[in-house]
Amino acid sequence: MSERIQKVLSRLGVGSRRQIESWIREGKIQINKKPAQLGDHIDITDRVYVSGKKINLEDMASVERRVIMYYKNEGEICSRNDPEHKDSVFDHLPKLDNGRWISIGRLDLNTCGLLLFSTDGELANRLMHPSFEIEREYASRVLGEVPQQALDNMLSGVECEDDILKFDTITDAGGTGANHWYHVTLHQGRYREVRRLWESQDIKVSRLKRVRYGTISLPRTLRQGTWEELNIKQINTLLDITGMETVKEKKFSHQEKAPGKNRTPSPYNRNNSRKKTKKRH
C-alpha cells in the first residue's frame, strides 16, 4: 500500500513534514532516480534518496512505535551534535535496533524537566505542531512574590521581540524564604518563551522545570538523567489528542512486558537531592 512521501519519511524520523516538503522543493529528494514532487506516493518497492543517502523503506514495517519520557538535567543540550557542549540528552536514551529517537520539542540549556521522544515521526510532528495546541506546564522559581499587575500582564499578553506572548494560566505554588514557585501553562513552543515572559516584567527566573507535556506528567519517582517508557494507555492518550488512531495492546510487541525503565542517572546529574515542590491545581 502506497502513502504520501511526506508521511512515510516523517514517520521514519527522516524529518518533519515541513522539512521534507522543503527538501522536495529544493530537489534534494529522489524517487527511483527522478526528482520527487509534492504529493508523490511511495511504497516499500521504491528507491528513495535524501541528499544522496538511500532511505531504507523496509523500516516502515519494522520500526515499532515507542514513546519515552526523559528527565533532562540543566546543562544538557537537546541536539545530537554540538562541539561546544558534549553532554546531549540523546547520549542517555536507550539504544534502538531500528529507527531513531525523535525529540518532541526541546528545552534550553538551563531548563530541566520533562522531554518526550518517539520512534514515530508522524506522532512527534503532530505533538509539536501549533495547530494541535498541546499544553505545556512549567514550574518557575523566582525571587519573592510577583506583583498582581505583572501576573495580569503575562496573562493578557506581552509584546516580546515582535511576538505577542502570554501564559494560559499562572498558579501560585508557594515557597520558602526568598524563593517563590509559580506553575504556568501555555500551548506554544516558541524559543525561550517562558523565560522571555518573566523577563518582560523584570523578574528573574532562578530555576525552570517542565513538569507536563500534553497528557504526560513528569513522575515524582523519575530521577534526573533517567528515562521511562510510556505504556500503551499513555501512548493512546497522545494518539487521541493528535487525532491519530489509537491501537490495541496486541499491536505493541515491545509493550507485552512492563514498560522499560532506566534508573541510572546521567554522570552530569547534580540535582537529585533538591527538594520537590508541591504542585497545586
C-alpha positions as semicolon CSV with decimal commas, in nm:
position;residue;x (nm);y (nm);z (nm)
1;M;0,000;0,000;0,000
2;S;0,146;0,336;-0,105
3;E;0,140;0,651;0,106
4;R;0,242;1,012;0,053
5;I;0,618;1,052;0,069
6;Q;0,598;1,325;0,336
7;K;0,401;1,095;0,567
8;V;0,631;0,796;0,516
9;L;0,958;0,985;0,567
10;S;0,832;1,176;0,870
11;R;0,715;0,852;1,031
12;L;1,061;0,705;0,974
13;G;1,213;1,005;1,152
14;V;1,389;1,146;0,845
15;G;1,247;1,489;0,923
16;S;0,926;1,676;0,992
17;R;0,667;1,705;0,716
18;R;0,759;2,071;0,666
19;Q;1,127;1,984;0,634
20;I;1,053;1,708;0,384
21;E;0,830;1,934;0,176
22;S;1,107;2,195;0,173
23;W;1,362;1,932;0,062
24;I;1,130;1,823;-0,218
25;R;1,101;2,182;-0,345
26;E;1,481;2,215;-0,329
27;G;1,526;1,895;-0,532
28;K;1,702;1,708;-0,251
29;I;1,474;1,403;-0,264
30;Q;1,463;1,147;-0,545
31;I;1,227;0,856;-0,610
32;N;1,366;0,590;-0,843
33;K;1,630;0,838;-0,970
34;K;1,369;1,105;-1,050
35;P;1,311;1,426;-0,854
36;A;1,028;1,384;-0,606
37;Q;0,719;1,601;-0,636
38;L;0,484;1,717;-0,363
39;G;0,201;1,464;-0,337
40;D;0,404;1,169;-0,470
41;H;0,316;0,832;-0,319
42;I;0,571;0,562;-0,240
43;D;0,571;0,205;-0,115
44;I;0,830;-0,042;0,005
45;T;0,941;-0,127;-0,352
46;D;1,054;0,228;-0,432
47;R;1,409;0,356;-0,402
48;V;1,416;0,688;-0,218
49;Y;1,720;0,910;-0,167
50;V;1,751;1,218;0,054
51;S;2,055;1,433;-0,031
52;G;2,209;1,126;-0,197
53;K;2,152;0,895;0,101
54;K;1,929;0,594;0,043
55;I;1,639;0,556;0,286
56;N;1,560;0,203;0,396
57;L;1,184;0,180;0,338
58;E;1,178;-0,169;0,485
59;D;1,191;0,009;0,821
60;M;0,829;0,110;0,758
61;A;0,726;-0,237;0,869
62;S;0,994;-0,297;1,131
63;V;1,002;0,030;1,326
64;E;0,776;-0,002;1,627
65;R;0,602;0,299;1,770
66;R;0,755;0,373;2,109
67;V;0,748;0,680;2,332
68;I;0,969;0,752;2,631
69;M;0,987;1,032;2,884
70;Y;1,324;1,166;2,995
71;Y;1,409;1,390;3,290
72;K;1,656;1,640;3,145
73;N;1,929;1,797;3,355
74;E;2,035;2,159;3,337
75;G;2,345;2,172;3,119
76;E;2,235;1,904;2,872
77;I;2,171;2,002;2,512
78;C;1,878;1,878;2,301
79;S;2,071;1,850;1,972
80;R;2,260;1,541;1,864
81;N;2,590;1,713;1,790
82;D;2,733;2,035;1,927
83;P;3,112;2,079;1,951
84;E;3,072;2,335;2,231
85;H;2,851;2,118;2,451
86;K;2,932;1,748;2,468
87;D;2,653;1,633;2,700
88;S;2,347;1,559;2,485
89;V;2,017;1,415;2,603
90;F;2,048;1,161;2,320
91;D;2,353;1,011;2,492
92;H;2,130;0,891;2,777
93;L;1,846;0,731;2,578
94;P;1,805;0,356;2,517
95;K;1,962;0,214;2,201
96;L;1,735;0,114;1,912
97;D;1,772;-0,177;1,670
98;N;1,560;0,004;1,409
99;G;1,467;0,369;1,362
100;R;1,581;0,654;1,582
101;W;1,453;0,867;1,869
102;I;1,283;1,189;1,761
103;S;1,268;1,470;2,014
104;I;0,919;1,610;2,075
105;G;1,011;1,972;2,133
106;R;1,319;2,098;2,317
107;L;1,430;2,260;2,638
108;D;1,704;2,521;2,653
109;L;2,040;2,456;2,815
110;N;1,944;2,590;3,159
111;T;1,596;2,435;3,176
112;C;1,535;2,091;3,325
113;G;1,236;1,861;3,328
114;L;1,020;1,652;3,101
115;L;1,119;1,567;2,745
116;L;0,932;1,320;2,526
117;F;1,090;1,112;2,250
118;S;0,925;0,881;1,997
119;T;1,024;0,650;1,714
120;D;0,710;0,766;1,528
121;G;0,785;1,081;1,330
122;E;0,419;1,143;1,248
123;L;0,319;1,139;1,615
124;A;0,616;1,360;1,709
125;N;0,529;1,610;1,435
126;R;0,167;1,636;1,547
127;L;0,258;1,679;1,913
128;M;0,481;1,974;1,818
129;H;0,255;2,131;1,555
130;P;0,093;2,460;1,668
131;S;-0,245;2,361;1,522
132;F;-0,295;2,096;1,792
133;E;-0,226;2,347;2,072
134;I;-0,070;2,089;2,304
135;E;-0,048;2,236;2,654
136;R;0,286;2,256;2,837
137;E;0,325;2,319;3,210
138;Y;0,635;2,465;3,377
139;A;0,737;2,519;3,738
140;S;0,912;2,857;3,768
141;R;1,116;2,962;4,072
142;V;1,151;3,338;4,114
143;L;1,271;3,577;4,384
144;G;0,982;3,685;4,606
145;E;0,612;3,712;4,526
146;V;0,519;3,863;4,192
147;P;0,302;4,178;4,183
148;Q;-0,054;4,117;4,065
149;Q;-0,012;4,365;3,780
150;A;0,279;4,163;3,642
151;L;0,072;3,844;3,659
152;D;-0,218;4,017;3,481
153;N;0,019;4,142;3,210
154;M;0,154;3,794;3,139
155;L;-0,198;3,650;3,121
156;S;-0,332;3,919;2,887
157;G;-0,030;3,919;2,654
158;V;0,307;4,091;2,631
159;E;0,491;4,206;2,320
160;C;0,833;4,041;2,313
161;E;1,055;4,098;2,010
162;D;0,762;4,138;1,768
163;D;0,579;3,839;1,924
164;I;0,274;3,857;2,149
165;L;0,338;3,604;2,424
166;K;0,118;3,506;2,715
167;F;0,055;3,236;2,970
168;D;-0,276;3,049;2,966
169;T;-0,272;3,009;3,345
170;I;-0,050;3,107;3,639
171;T;-0,081;2,922;3,970
172;D;0,090;3,030;4,291
173;A;0,270;2,719;4,421
174;G;0,417;2,880;4,733
175;G;0,774;2,863;4,854
176;T;1,007;2,922;5,144
177;G;1,239;3,212;5,219
178;A;1,312;3,440;4,926
179;N;1,222;3,177;4,667
180;H;0,870;3,153;4,529
181;W;0,727;2,900;4,285
182;Y;0,465;2,955;4,017
183;H;0,323;2,693;3,781
184;V;0,246;2,833;3,436
185;T;0,083;2,675;3,132
186;L;0,093;2,765;2,764
187;H;0,019;2,586;2,440
188;Q;0,304;2,707;2,221
189;G;0,665;2,601;2,189
190;R;0,843;2,922;2,094
191;Y;1,209;2,972;2,179
192;R;1,264;3,053;2,550
193;E;0,900;3,165;2,570
194;V;0,858;3,112;2,945
195;R;1,178;3,293;3,039
196;R;1,106;3,577;2,797
197;L;0,765;3,636;2,954
198;W;0,905;3,655;3,307
199;E;1,189;3,879;3,190
200;S;0,939;4,114;3,026
201;Q;0,824;4,200;3,380
202;D;1,183;4,239;3,509
203;I;1,153;3,914;3,701
204;K;1,447;3,675;3,704
205;V;1,380;3,301;3,695
206;S;1,634;3,112;3,907
207;R;1,507;2,768;3,808
208;L;1,273;2,645;3,537
209;K;1,138;2,292;3,504
210;R;0,887;2,147;3,260
211;V;0,653;1,919;3,454
212;R;0,394;1,827;3,190
213;Y;0,359;1,796;2,813
214;G;0,002;1,737;2,699
215;T;-0,138;1,445;2,895
216;I;0,201;1,324;3,022
217;S;0,330;1,449;3,357
218;L;0,680;1,411;3,499
219;P;0,661;1,132;3,760
220;R;0,784;1,212;4,110
221;T;0,972;0,880;4,104
222;L;1,176;0,961;3,792
223;R;1,524;1,090;3,871
224;Q;1,716;1,345;3,668
225;G;1,915;1,192;3,384
226;T;1,690;0,885;3,360
227;W;1,414;0,773;3,124
228;E;1,096;0,571;3,144
229;E;0,892;0,407;2,870
230;L;0,528;0,507;2,826
231;N;0,273;0,229;2,848
232;I;0,003;0,165;2,589
233;K;-0,262;0,364;2,771
234;Q;-0,037;0,670;2,788
235;I;0,057;0,642;2,421
236;N;-0,309;0,613;2,326
237;T;-0,385;0,941;2,506
238;L;-0,121;1,110;2,287
239;L;-0,263;0,950;1,974
240;D;-0,611;1,062;2,074
241;I;-0,527;1,430;2,134
242;T;-0,345;1,447;1,799
243;G;-0,628;1,285;1,602
244;M;-0,443;0,961;1,529
245;E;-0,596;0,616;1,551
246;T;-0,547;0,451;1,888
247;V;-0,418;0,094;1,896
248;K;-0,488;-0,227;2,078
249;E;-0,237;-0,380;2,313
250;K;-0,156;-0,673;2,085
251;K;-0,003;-0,434;1,829
252;F;0,268;-0,333;2,075
253;S;0,501;-0,631;2,090
254;H;0,757;-0,428;2,283
255;Q;0,496;-0,346;2,546
256;E;0,400;-0,706;2,624
257;K;0,617;-0,676;2,932
258;A;0,620;-0,393;3,186
259;P;0,739;-0,060;3,041
260;G;1,116;-0,025;3,039
261;K;1,294;0,200;3,285
262;N;1,645;0,327;3,319
263;R;1,729;0,417;3,675
264;T;2,095;0,501;3,617
265;P;2,134;0,880;3,633
266;S;2,346;1,079;3,392
267;P;2,703;1,150;3,513
268;Y;2,611;1,517;3,480
269;N;2,334;1,481;3,739
270;R;2,396;1,703;4,036
271;N;2,046;1,793;4,147
272;N;1,893;1,471;4,277
273;S;1,898;1,598;4,634
274;R;1,692;1,909;4,565
275;K;1,351;1,938;4,727
276;K;1,047;1,869;4,516
277;T;0,780;2,134;4,505
278;K;0,420;2,060;4,567
279;K;0,205;2,118;4,263
280;R;-0,125;2,294;4,319
281;H;-0,414;2,264;4,082
